Amino acid sequence: MTSIKNPSMDNASNTIASRIHYLRTRIAGLTRTDFAQKLGSKPVNIAILERGIRKPSTKLLDKFQQVYDVNINWLLTGTGNVLIEKI
């Protein structure tokens, strides 16, 4: 898999919520419904995460990594590559 560098987001919106939204819309290219379904979640839960009302659970972070090959460090902190490099 090709490595994707950090998205260019201004520092004010560079939050875990904005990175989840970026993952869903720009990398996965999915609606909330389809994105949530692949994660075994509900669209309302994804909306809550994207609005920054709640942070993802450890279980959901694991699902992000398993389903979308996202780098959890990037998702949590905004540092590192967006996706995990597969060897």
C-alpha positions as CSV (number, residue, x, y, z in Angstrom):
1,M,0.0,0.0,0.0
2,T,1.2,3.5,-0.8
3,S,2.1,5.8,2.0
4,I,-0.1,8.9,2.3
5,K,1.5,11.8,4.1
6,N,-0.3,14.0,6.5
7,P,-3.3,15.8,4.9
8,S,-2.9,19.6,4.7
9,M,-5.4,20.8,7.3
10,D,-4.9,24.1,9.1
11,N,-3.8,23.8,12.7
12,A,-7.1,25.1,14.1
13,S,-9.0,22.1,12.6
14,N,-6.4,19.5,13.1
15,T,-8.2,17.4,15.6
16,I,-9.1,13.8,16.0
17,A,-12.6,14.7,14.8
18,S,-11.3,16.4,11.7
19,R,-9.0,13.4,11.0
20,I,-11.9,10.9,11.3
21,H,-13.9,13.1,8.9
22,Y,-10.9,13.2,6.5
23,L,-10.5,9.4,6.7
24,R,-14.2,8.9,5.9
25,T,-14.5,11.4,3.1
26,R,-11.1,11.7,1.5
27,I,-9.5,8.3,2.0
28,A,-12.4,5.9,2.2
29,G,-14.8,8.1,0.1
30,L,-17.8,6.8,1.9
31,T,-21.0,8.1,3.4
32,R,-21.4,8.0,7.2
33,T,-23.8,5.0,6.7
34,D,-21.3,3.0,4.6
35,F,-18.3,4.0,6.8
36,A,-20.2,3.0,10.0
37,Q,-21.4,-0.3,8.6
38,K,-17.8,-1.4,7.7
39,L,-16.8,-0.6,11.2
40,G,-19.8,-2.3,12.8
41,S,-21.1,1.0,14.2
42,K,-24.0,3.3,13.5
43,P,-23.9,6.5,11.4
44,V,-25.0,8.6,14.5
45,N,-21.9,7.4,16.3
46,I,-19.6,8.5,13.4
47,A,-21.4,11.9,13.4
48,I,-20.7,12.2,17.2
49,L,-17.0,11.4,16.6
50,E,-16.7,13.8,13.6
51,R,-18.2,16.6,15.7
52,G,-15.7,16.0,18.5
53,I,-18.4,15.2,21.1
54,R,-16.8,11.9,21.9
55,K,-13.4,10.3,21.2
56,P,-13.3,6.8,19.7
57,S,-13.0,3.8,22.0
58,T,-9.9,1.5,21.9
59,K,-12.1,-1.1,20.2
60,L,-13.1,1.4,17.5
61,L,-9.5,2.6,17.0
62,D,-8.6,-1.1,16.4
63,K,-11.4,-1.3,13.8
64,F,-10.2,1.8,12.0
65,Q,-6.8,0.2,11.7
66,Q,-8.1,-3.2,10.6
67,V,-10.6,-2.0,8.1
68,Y,-9.0,1.1,6.7
69,D,-5.2,0.5,7.4
70,V,-5.1,3.9,9.2
71,N,-2.1,4.7,11.3
72,I,-3.5,5.1,14.8
73,N,-0.7,7.5,15.8
74,W,-1.8,9.8,13.0
75,L,-5.4,9.5,13.9
76,L,-4.8,10.3,17.6
77,T,-2.0,13.0,17.2
78,G,-1.8,14.0,13.5
79,T,1.8,12.9,13.2
80,G,3.2,10.2,11.0
81,N,1.8,8.7,7.8
82,V,-2.0,8.5,7.4
83,L,-1.9,4.9,6.4
84,I,0.1,1.9,7.6
85,E,2.7,0.9,5.1
86,K,2.3,-2.8,4.1
87,I,5.4,-4.8,3.4
